[in-house]
Every structure is written in structure tokens, then in C-alpha cells.
Amino acid sequence: MDRRAFFLQAFRNTGEKVVKLCDAKANQQAAHWIRPPYARDELEFLLACTRCGACMEACPHEVIFPLAVRLGITVAGTPALNLLHKGCHLCDGWPCVAACEPGALRKAAEDAEAGLRPFARVHIDTEACLPHQGPECGACEGSCPVPGALVWDLCRPRIDPLHCVGCALCRAACIVQPSAIKVEALARTADVA
């Protein structure tokens, strides 16, 4: 290996390690928020998002909000979903995605075949859910737009993680305070696993 090839290889190896470190750091931070549907992986998302706010303006249910400056300059102003207080309605035509000109939110051709990738993890706290403790409820029944995601075992709701995309409309319908339906970022779930 000549000197030039050696330095080129060293530069590539260093570059790959830097990208991997940045990717890991971005994913670690992403455990604290939930990006809108069809968001690219976190590092790609941060590189593509111009903080223009078009996705927020396009959301008819005002579920998308800008992250605060206190979370860091790299993510300040980027869009996230407020799934603790609202649910994503999985709108026809995906207006938030369509409004994203830089492509930070992007529905790729392979997404049309595979369907919507989950963007959050939702589960039921059976210690807080009324039907799991005895009384009838059913407030969340019929709230889920994804077939097979919210299923009923007799009179008790259960979320099927194979079908749930994390829209949290069931959480929005829950009448228990604090909600018996928990939602968390996928990155946080990956850290736990």
C-alpha cells in the first residue's frame, strides 16, 4: 500500500467511525421525542430538516410541534409529535409528509409496499386500565384506525405490537388519569431491549 492509499484508507475508516458515533448519539437523543410518520432515521432527519415548519402547518390536528431550544441546538425547531396529549390521525394523503420539501419526512416507494413503519410504541398499563381491574370501560374501543392493532380479549383491550404503528389515538380516547395507555419513542424501546 502506497502512502496515498494508506491515508485515503485511514480517512475512510475515521470518517466511518465519526458517522457511526454521530448516528449513535442522534439515536440516543431521539429516545426523548417521537418524530412524525415517515421520518428518516434520526441523523438523516436532522441533516435534511430545515426547520421550516411546513409539516406543522400542514397537520390538520395540530399534533406536530417544534422541539424546544432547551433540548439542544441540533434539534431545536425540528418537528415532533405530541402523542402525550393528542393522537396522530394517519391522514389520507399524509399532508405533513407532502409538505416536507427537503424530504426529512419521505414516503419511499418501498413504504408503499411495506406500509407505514411504526413511529412510536404504545402499550397498556394493565394496573391502570379499568377493564383489566374489573370495571367495564370501552372508551378506547373503536379509536384505532389500524385493523388488528387494538384487539379485545373478551372485554379487555390489548395492543398488538405487530400491527400498532403508534398513532396513540387510543391514548387520546382513554378516560383514566393519568392515561392507562403509555406511549414512548421507538429509540427508547430499542435502548430497553
N, C-alpha and C positions, 0 to 999 in steps of 0.2 A: 504494500500500500504506500503510495507516494504521499508527500506532505500535504498536498492539496486535498486528496481524497480523505486523508486522516482528519483534517479539520472540518471538511464537509460532513463526514460521518459523526464527528463529535458534536457539531452544531445541530444535526438532525436529532441525535439522541437527547441532547439537552433540551431542544425545542419540544420534543415529545413529552419529556418529563415535566416541563413547565406547563404544557397544556393539560396533562393529567392532573397536576396539582391544582390548577385553576378550576378544572372541571369538578374535582372532589370538593373544593372549597365552595363553589357555587351550589352544588347539590346539598352540601351541609347547611348552608344558609336557607335554601329553599324549603327546608323542613318547617319553616315558620309561617309559610303562606301557601295559598293554592292559586295556581295560575289558571286563566280561562281555558276553555276547551281548545284543543288542537294547538296548544303552546308547544314550541320546540323544547328540546332538553334545555335545562336552565342556563348553561353557559352560552349556547347558541341563541337562546331567547334574549339574554342580556346584550349580546353583541348586535342583535337585529333590532331590538325595540328602540324607537326614537323618543319614547315618552310623549308622543303626540296627543294621546288621549282619545283617539278616534274610536277605539274599541269601547271605551267607557261611554262615549256619547251615543254609540250605536246600540248599546244594551237597553232594550225597552223596559227592563225590570229593575234597572239601576243596581245590579248585583256587583258590577265591576267598579273597583275604586283604586286610586293611586296609593302605592305604599308610601309611608311617611319618611321624611328625611332622617329621622332618628334611627332608622333601620340601616342606614349607610348610604353613601353617595352612589354606590354601584347599582342599588335597587330603587332608590328614591324616585317616585313618579311612575314606576313601572306598574302595570295593572295586576291586580289580584282579585279573587272572588271573595265576597263577604258571605260565606256559607254558614257563618255562625248565626246570622240574623235573617238570611234570605236563602232562596234556592235558585239554582240555575235552571231555567225553563227549557233548555235544549232547543232553542228557537229554530223554526224552519228557516233554512237558508243561512243560518249562522251569521247574523248581522255583525257580531263582534269580529269574527274571522274575516268576513268580506271587507270590513272597514280597515283592516290592517294592511296597509300598502307595503310596509317594509318586510312583511312575511314572518314576523315573530310568532303570529298565530297563522298557521298554514294547514289547510286540509289537502294533504297529498293524495295522489292517485291511489296509492296502496291503502289509504284510510277509507276510501270508498268501498273497497272490498272487505277490509277487516272490520269496519265500523269504528265507532268512537272509542278511543282508548280511555280508560279511567283517568280522571284528573284529581280525584280525592278518594279517600277510604272512609266509608260510613259503616258504623256498626251500632247495634242496640245494646244499651246498658240494661240488662235484664233485672238488675236490682232496682232500677228506677221505672222501668216500663210497667204501666198499670196492668195490662193483661198477663204479664209474667208474674205479677204479685197477687193476682186474684180478681180484682175488679175488671169489668169489661171497659173497653175504651173504643178502639177503632178509629181514632182521629186521623191516623196516617193512612188508613185504607183508601185506596184509590188515588193517592197523591203521587205515586211513582209513574213516570211516563215510560219506563223501560220494562218491557214484558219479562217477568221472571226475576226481577231484581228484589222486589219486596213481596215475599210469599208468606202465606199464613199456615202455620201448623195448628190445626183446629182453630182456636181463637187468639193465638199468639203470633205476632209478626216476627219475621226473620228476614235478614238481608242476605241474599245470595251473592257472595263476592265475585262469582264468575260472571254475573250479569250486571251488577251495580257499577255505574260509571262515576258515582259520587256527586250527583246533582244536588243532594240534600233537600229536595222538596219534601221528603218525609220528615226531616228535622223541622222544617218550617211549619208543618202541619201538627207536630207533636204539641200536646197541651200541657205536658209536665214541665215544671220549672224547678231547677234547670232541666233542659231537654233530656229525655231518655235516649235520644239518638245523638251519637257522637260523630264528629267529622274531623278528619285530620289529613294533612298533606301526605301524598304518596312518599315523598322523600323521608318523612318521619317514620312511616311504616317500614321503609327499607332499612332504616337505622336499627329498628327494633328487631327485625328478622335476622 
